[in-house]
């Protein structure tokens, strides 16, 4: 009988981490920024059906990069956790911190298990509060650790370069249009210092808007609303067409298949 090839635990974990990081880096980036009235999510994603940004609960949203089937499983699990906890206890008991802890346990268990490959995903869980100081943003890498972020955060692709760009330019009190412009500028920069052009059709944009009168604060920015913001304008009261499109997208996110 041949002797099994020995690999030290440290080397095995390093190899698993490198495998996951390479898979995540192949995905297009997602940027999350705080602005005056909430939190905005901006992803480079030409698909209108396979979302990188989704609603989890009333004030909580989820963004991810990496393998779609893996982070979609995590999203569905998060929706079920939030619904069950809100029904069993109270809607206010569903928090981004609690959801991040659940995701951290799941990712950490998978990463530490030698029986299966690590998930090639990186997550962001955000919750909008009553004021900017109450907003919560958590980043969860592939190994299940939790990073408490403030102001801005980027994951996937060239996240380090994008994060550095955002850290230098993001400030408190930005309007939605200013935050969106900054996010798009950061996504258009490549590793060589050049810039690309991203149109509204190539972007997936959503917000957690604390000023919305309804309990659900998540809203997708689509069509003319997004185009107006990209042109430096403001978002007026929803037209019937824009409101219908946004509400339809909201309903899709909250329905499990």
N, C-alpha and C positions, 0 to 999 in steps of 0.2 A: 504494500500500500504506500503510495507516495505521500510525502509530508506536505500539508497545505502551505501555500506561500504566505508568509507572515507580513502583515501590514500594521504598523503601530496605530493605536487609536487616534493619535494626533494627526497622522498623515491621512487616515481614512476620512476624518472630519474635514480636513483641509481640502481634500479632493471633492467631497460632496458640496462644500461651499463654493468651490471654483466652478463646478458643474452648474450649480443653480445660478450663480452670477452671470455666467456666459449666456444662459438661456434668457435671463431677464434683460441683459444688455441688447439683445437682438430686437426687443420690442420698442415701439415708438413711445416717446416720453409722455408723461402726464404731469401737469403743473397745478398746484393748489395754492391759492393766495387768499388772505383775509382782505376785505375792503370794509368801508364804513358800515354797510348794511348787512354784512354777512360774509360768506365764503364762496369763492368762485372756483370751479373745476374746469380746466382746459386741457383737452387731449387731442393729439394729432391722430385722427381716426376717420378715414373716408367712409367707413361702413355706417349705414343708417340702421342696421339690424343688430350688429354685435357691439354692444355698448361696453365701454371701459368705465363709465361713471353711472352709478345707479343709486336710487333711493333705498334706504334700509328701513327707516322709521320716520316719525314725525319731523324730528330735527336732525336726523343723522343720515349721512350719505357715505358712499363707498366708492373708491377709485382703485384701479389695479392695472398692472402691466405684467406681461409674461404669457404663459400658456392659457388660452381662453377657457378651455374646459376645466382647468384646475381652479382658476379664480372664480369661475361661474358657480362651481360647486360650493366654494366658500361663501359667495354672495347669498346663495339660496339658504345655506345653513344659518347665515346671519339673520336673514329675514325670519326664519322659523324661530330662532332664539328670541328675537325682539318681540314677535307676535305672542309667543308663549309667556314671556316674562311680563309684557304689558297686560295680558289678559289675566294672569294669575295674581299679579300684585297691582301695579298702577302704571299708567302710561309714563309718568315722570320717573319711574324706576328703570326705564330703558335709557342707558347712557352710552356715549361713545367709549368711555373708559371700560365699562363692563364688556362691551362688544369686542374691544381691542384685546382684553384679557382672554376672551374665548378664542379669538383667532390666534393669539400667541400660543396658547396651550396646544391647539391643533397643529400649527406649523412646527412648533418645537418638537412635538411627539413624532411627526413624520420625518423631520430632519435628523432626529437621533436614532431612528429605526434603521437597522441594517437590512431589513426585509424588503424595503421599497425605496425608490429613488426620492430625493427631496423635491418638493414643489418648486417649480421655476416661476415664482410669482413674488411680487412685492406690492403691498397694500397700503392704502391710506384710508383711515376712518376719521371723519370730521363731524362735529356737532356744533350747530350755531346756538349761541346763548342769547340772553336778553340784551347784552351789550358786547362790544368787541373784546372786553377783558374776560368775558365768560366763554368765548369760543374755545373749542378743543380740537386739536389736530394731532393724530397719532400716525406715525409711519411704522410699518411692520415688515422688516426684511424676511428673506426666505427661512432664516433660522428661528423665527419666533420671538426675537427680541422686540421690545417696544421703545420707540423714540418719540418723545414728546416734542412736537415742533411748534414754532411760533412764527407768524407772519407769512412765510412762504415755504414750500417744499416741492421737490421734483423727484420723480422716480422713473426708472427705465431709461434705455438709450444712453445718451451722454448726460446723465443726471448730475454728475459732479460739476461739469461746466455750467449747466443751466442753473444749478443752485447757487454757484458763485455769482453769476450774473444777477440773479434775483436778490441775493443778500445785499449787493451794492446799491440796488435801485429801489427796492420795495420800501415803503414808508407807511406809517399809520395814517389813517384818514383818507385813503385813496377812494375815489369814486369807482363804480363798477366799470365804467368805460376806461379809466386809467389803469385799473388792475388787469383788465382783459388785454389792453394794448401791450402792457409789460409782459404778460404771459405769452402772447403770440410772438413778441420780439425775441423772447428767450428761446422759444421752440424753433424759430427760423435760423438760429445760429448753428453752424456746423463746427466740427472739430478743427477745421483749418482756419477758422475766423471769418469765413464767408457767410453770406445770408441767402436764404431761400424765400420764396413767397408762398404763404399759406392763405387759401381762400376760405370763405365760410363753409363751402362744401367739403373741405378737408378737415374741419374741426368739429369736435364734440364738446359742447359747452353747457354747463349746468350751474345753478347757484342754490345755496341755502340762504334764502332771503328772510331775515328776521322781521321785515316790515310787512310780510304777507299776512292778511287778517285771518286766514284759515290756519288750522292746527298743523297741516303739512307745509313745511317751508321749502321743500325741494321743487325746483322748476327747471325745465330745459329751456335754453334759448335757441330758437329755431327761426328760419326764414328771415323775414324783414327785420325782426327784432335784433337778431345777431348781426345782420348786415349794417344796421344803423349804428350799433355799438362799435363795430370794427371801423366804421367811418368816423368815429369820434363823437357820435351823437349820444343821446340818452334814450332810455326805454320809456315811451309814453304808456298810457293805459292800454292794456292788451286789446288789439282789434279782435273781432270775432274769429277771424281765420287763425291768427297767432295763438289765441287762447285755446281754441279747439285743438290745435296741433300739440300744444304743450300739455294740455290735460290728457290727451290720448297717449302721449309718451309717458306721462306720470302713471296712468293706469297700467300700461304695459309693464313698467318696472315693478309695480306692486303685486303683479299676478305671477304666481309660480306655475311652471309647466311640469 
